[in-house]
Amino acid sequence: MIISNKQSAEDKTKEVKNSQAKKEVDDLITKNDDLDYNLRPKALDGYIGQEKTIKQLKLIIDSAKIRDTLPEHILFYGQPGLGKTTLASLISQELGANLKTIAAPALQKGGDIVSLLINMEPNTILFVDEIHRLKAPLEEIMYSAMEDCVVDLVMGKGQGVSLGRFDLNPFTLVGATTQLGRISKPLKDRFPTVFQLEPYNESDILALVDRNLEILKINMDEDAKIAVSRRCRGVPRIANNILKRFKDLQVVHNIKTIDKETSLEFLYELGIYELGLTNSDINYLKSLKETSLALKTLSGILMEEAETLETVVEPYLIYLGFLDKGSDGRKLTPKGRIFIQNY
């Protein structure tokens, strides 16, 4: 009976401690899921990074407000995840304008874009994502819309054909592309303002991680924050996706504070390594460890489409200085060889 009473007391002590620990973690959980995962800034002043672009955007927006008009058309280009969609949303919010968003591949026929333009409300920011994928005949419809706020339509057939012109409500087109070179020159020339968004430096991505940890109510020590920041490739979207997985880890395992050891172990489980390299990147580098290879050969070895390797894997490895593309195929640079020796 004495032993039984002792075990019972220990069990009660453990139960109290577990209850306290669970309460501490529960306090970290935001009750509003929308707040948890709405990590985009609400105003340009809260936007982290891209300082030069933000400074110029503020100037454009303030000028438009003073003149009581919409700004001229704007084009953003850069790799995915750097904030092009977020900036379009912030422009509309700063101006108090309507925001209409569409991806260029969704516009298949002339009637699609004409209907979109004619039915736009006054004072609208039209955001077209992947604008480089806009078909040529649709581009031509956009020319008069962007320059003169009109759309010309051919109506009827045969002898009954007639030309109709429709006036549009004033609007600003904000285009976004990851492939500036694929936009035709006539369309690109109709954007008076073109901004290139660049990968974030370490201090900016650390500031973004710090802010979003607070929004998600994740406790993480400084060393862990730095470890996460260095594996985001300088891309906010990647950083946010990683933080959401850490939110899951903290909630499920009742972790009060995530330290560096825990963060590195979890990042490894996610397949995210030094400098933000993934399993695909590591396998690619390993394939070139001993020799140079042609793209088609690499595609066969890695069982990946050549286009995927060329557009998804290789650009970042070249950016890091790990890969050299020449007439004799792909080969590692000395820097790349030193790096891959650790794997």
Secondary structure as GFF3:
##gff-version 3
##sequence-region A 1 343
A	DSSP	alpha_helix	2	26	.	.	.	ID=ss1
A	DSSP	alpha_helix	33	37	.	.	.	ID=ss2
A	DSSP	three_ten_helix	44	46	.	.	.	ID=ss3
A	DSSP	alpha_helix	51	67	.	.	.	ID=ss4
A	DSSP	beta_strand	74	77	.	.	.	ID=ss5
A	DSSP	alpha_helix	84	95	.	.	.	ID=ss6
A	DSSP	beta_strand	98	103	.	.	.	ID=ss7
A	DSSP	three_ten_helix	104	106	.	.	.	ID=ss8
A	DSSP	alpha_helix	110	118	.	.	.	ID=ss9
A	DSSP	beta_strand	124	129	.	.	.	ID=ss10
A	DSSP	three_ten_helix	131	133	.	.	.	ID=ss11
A	DSSP	alpha_helix	136	148	.	.	.	ID=ss12
A	DSSP	beta_strand	150	155	.	.	.	ID=ss13
A	DSSP	three_ten_helix	158	160	.	.	.	ID=ss14
A	DSSP	beta_strand	162	167	.	.	.	ID=ss15
A	DSSP	beta_strand	171	177	.	.	.	ID=ss16
A	DSSP	three_ten_helix	180	182	.	.	.	ID=ss17
A	DSSP	alpha_helix	185	188	.	.	.	ID=ss18
A	DSSP	beta_strand	193	196	.	.	.	ID=ss19
A	DSSP	alpha_helix	202	216	.	.	.	ID=ss20
A	DSSP	alpha_helix	222	229	.	.	.	ID=ss21
A	DSSP	alpha_helix	236	253	.	.	.	ID=ss22
A	DSSP	alpha_helix	260	269	.	.	.	ID=ss23
A	DSSP	three_ten_helix	274	276	.	.	.	ID=ss24
A	DSSP	alpha_helix	279	287	.	.	.	ID=ss25
A	DSSP	alpha_helix	295	302	.	.	.	ID=ss26
A	DSSP	alpha_helix	306	308	.	.	.	ID=ss27
A	DSSP	pi_helix	309	313	.	.	.	ID=ss28
A	DSSP	alpha_helix	314	320	.	.	.	ID=ss29
A	DSSP	beta_strand	323	326	.	.	.	ID=ss30
A	DSSP	beta_strand	329	332	.	.	.	ID=ss31
A	DSSP	alpha_helix	334	340	.	.	.	ID=ss32
###
